[in-house]
Amino acid sequence: GENVEQHPSTLSVQEGDSAVIKCTYSDSASNYFPWYKQELGKRPQLIIDIRSNVGEKKDQRIAVTLNKTAKHFSLHITETQPEDSAVYFCAASKGTSYDKVIFGPGTSLSVIP
Amino acid sequence: DAGVTQSPTHLIKTRGQQVTLRCSPKSGHDTVSWYQQALGQGPQFIFQYYEEEERQRGNFPDRFSGHQFPNYSSELNVNALLLGDSALYLCASSFIESEQYFGPGTRLTVT
């Protein structure tokens, strides 16, 4: 069945360093890959997304890369700040609003001041 | 724009009882998806409603059912509650190819 794996499950970095979270997906028909940030007790919020027609997308300190052949995609956060501390979820879907979104298990990121 | 709203915020039920959770989508959105998020895990897709019909369903038993109203709001019903149903239930709304916007969730505790 459809599955999204995510590594690492926990990540601790010093403030100012970079953080990388990697995901793999099983359904080759997936073509939309959103990333969500969830702070403790709050709702998941979309931070960046990428569609399969591009290999990389960047938004300020956040970037996502996609390798459709290998079914891998990654989140890169540069110049991390304490407020980046949260749980990050990668997800995959076939890309339209009526396609279910399959989430990874999450990565708990801690940025140490 | 109020965004996606959910009620109630918290709920405590006893095993075997039934529960109804409610969701109002973001203005302009016509599709509502429900997710179950157990502690320490990612959201798991339950089902999705569009035009008052269930359009897709995840791997959840028939104890989980839903409804969508003409104003696009939605309900999630869970019958014969089990301890394992304790979780944060998230509603997300969307429109055509827009991103999904999540509500704040309902925290359900089954004792």
Interface residues (C-beta under 8 A of the other chain):
Chain A: G1 V4 Q6 P34 Y36 K42 R43 P44 Q45 L46 D49 F89 A91 G95 T96 S97 Y98 D99 K100 V101 I102 F103 G104 P105 G106
Chain B: T31 S33 Y35 G40 Q41 G42 P43 Q44 F45 Q48 Y50 R55 Q56 G58 N59 L90 A92 S94 F95 I96 E97 S98 E99 Q100 Y101 F102 G103 P104 G105
